[in-house]
Amino acid sequence: MGKKTALLLFMLLTVASVHAQQTLPVPSEIEKAYAAGTRSSTGAPGAAYWQNTADYVIDVDFNPVTRLLAGTVEITYTNHSPDQLDTLWFKLYPNLYKKGAARKAKVNERDLGEGVKISSIQIDGNKMDAGSWVEAGTNMQVPISPLVPGKKIKVVLNYSYSLNKGSHIRTGQVDEGSHFIAYFFPRIAVYDDVDGWNKFPYTGDEEFYNDFCNFKVSIKMPKDHQVWATGDLTNAKDIYQDHIYKRLRQAETSDGVVDVFTEADLKQKRLTKGKQFNTWTFEAKGVTDFVFASSDHYIWKSSSLVVDAVTKRRTRVDAVFNPSHKDYYEVVDFARKTVEAMSFKFPKWPFPYSHETIFDGLDQMEYPMMVNDNPVAKREDAITLTVHEIFHTMFPFYMGTNETKYAWMDEGWATIGEWLISPMIDTNMVDLYGVAQTAATSGTTNDAPIITPTTELKGSGSFTSSYPKPGMGYLFVKDYLGEELFTKALHHYIEQWQGKHPTPFDFFNSMNEGAGKNMNWFWKAWFFEEGVTDLAIQEVRKNETGYVVGIRNKSKKPLPVDLRLEYADGSVGHLHQTIGVWEKGDQLISIAVPTEKALKKVVLGGGHVPDKESKDNSYIVK
């Protein structure tokens, strides 16, 4: 080997080695967590990892006519942190509709009111003086005697507010007699090892970050209004008439669809046992939120299925809707197939909850065990919407990600879930949600890196950096690793962080560890850097074994390569390369096309590949 050749080989190996061993730009708060031992650079929770939690006992009385919700919330909060807490930060999410509150979402002036009225607060049995707590929009600070590490504090709040009738932002009145009621109680904000208190105000745009808590909730409603909620209904036998209770029990053990409430039942008022008011009691353990919905004229279709092949555990799946909304009649089937696909196909993890209820509402929003989904005109849209919102069960509810700060850690997963599962429900579907918009806006002013905090995203980037771009990142890694290794890596991440609060760096490192591969070369380029997404055919030349197609990456983003090969005899072939072709940092690669046939035309492009400029994606072979 000559000296020049040896030197060139050494340089190439050095570049490849450096590229493969790239490190990610880790912010100081994550470095501090590593140093404190709460998190580790391997992606696992550190030996000193902690998170706070609370037990909520909530009693509310909701008047569906006046929309007044009044109640008491009793919170037993445990400080597992190593810090002494002198203040509790609360979230008062209904204050989004309070006059003067800061908000990004548009709210009609007529929907603005006084927000949450706190009539009293008790701390460990001692009533606080009025005015000793401080409200600022959806945040509230309550001073307390020092809560030292390992101790509990009991807070009791009496409160009320009027549910919004219009400007339905994830919650509110749906129609005359139906309501979806979310964020309806004061809750203690997350205090974590990375940022301390979660002080981001809720503005109606960014979503949520809550601790894993236990809930016991009692909801008083007039007799003709039925209730569905997060958690298990513990007094169904006491509320429902016998035939309704029997149908519900049947649905929980049946693979078929059971009509729990029919239009005839509603007309004859043959649902509950006839009391003037009913108090519905629900329990949910280890969930990040609790919501409920009610209606006096919705029908209820229900089914169940085995979600765990080992334990034979079943999940009940519900569709609760206005019988005039014809598109909703298939939703129970879409929902059931989604839960089944999640359990056995992607991500191949047993659905973690006892039920999933799709409620006919005015939004497209997910909650633990509940979904608020508006009716849609097209069957395909009903499928993708159902899949997307149910997939959120895993992210952010089973995996307690900070949606407020990193929306992509849950919306990106719901997007890839939608792409993969929707065609399993309808094989004629090809879901390309957000791909064209990602291509068109890549490299423009608002096209920020995915890692950018959600609160700082603007314009088109608020959508693309939260939904399709991370979804593509996950999809490209799945393609690169292959089905088996990707599932192994993803399960490694889930096993380590379910029921906890992973950050982006926990995710990247955990996936690397689970796959046994350092994928920082891709994570860095796709999640941390900005720029266009664009491939081009540089050349097509013939050689002794067929042809060689030169592909130029006109960006810094690794993209899969999909080629359509059109031959002179009229036949068509396809060739696919994963993002691995760019792993060494090349900008130009050569792809061999072994063939004895004459190649006439090559077309570059794949369905989920966001290629900004298409004019250089077609090449006529001469």
Secondary structure as UniProt FT lines:
FT   HELIX           3..20
FT   HELIX           28..36
FT   TURN            41..42
FT   TURN            47..48
FT   STRAND          53..62
FT   TURN            64..66
FT   STRAND          68..78
FT   STRAND          85..91
FT   HELIX           93..97
FT   TURN            99..100
FT   HELIX           109..111
FT   STRAND          117..123
FT   TURN            124..125
FT   STRAND          126..127
FT   TURN            130..131
FT   STRAND          134..136
FT   TURN            137..138
FT   STRAND          139..147
FT   TURN            149..150
FT   STRAND          152..162
FT   STRAND          172..175
FT   TURN            176..177
FT   STRAND          178..181
FT   STRAND          187..188
FT   STRAND          191..192
FT   TURN            193..195
FT   STRAND          196..197
FT   STRAND          213..222
FT   TURN            223..224
FT   STRAND          226..229
FT   STRAND          232..233
FT   HELIX           236..239
FT   HELIX           242..251
FT   TURN            252..253
FT   STRAND          258..261
FT   HELIX           263..268
FT   STRAND          277..287
FT   STRAND          292..295
FT   STRAND          299..306
FT   TURN            309..311
FT   STRAND          314..321
FT   TURN            323..324
FT   HELIX           326..330
FT   HELIX           331..344
FT   STRAND          355..360
FT   STRAND          364..367
FT   TURN            368..369
FT   STRAND          370..373
FT   HELIX           379..391
FT   HELIX           393..398
FT   TURN            403..405
FT   HELIX           408..425
FT   TURN            427..428
FT   TURN            433..434
FT   HELIX           435..441
FT   TURN            442..443
FT   TURN            445..446
FT   TURN            450..451
FT   HELIX           454..456
FT   HELIX           460..464
FT   TURN            465..467
FT   HELIX           468..481
FT   HELIX           483..497
FT   TURN            498..499
FT   HELIX           504..515
FT   HELIX           520..523
FT   HELIX           524..528
FT   STRAND          535..543
FT   TURN            544..545
FT   STRAND          546..553
FT   STRAND          561..567
FT   TURN            568..569
FT   STRAND          572..577
FT   HELIX           579..582
FT   TURN            583..584
FT   STRAND          588..594
FT   STRAND          599..604
FT   TURN            607..608
FT   TURN            615..616
FT   STRAND          618..620
//
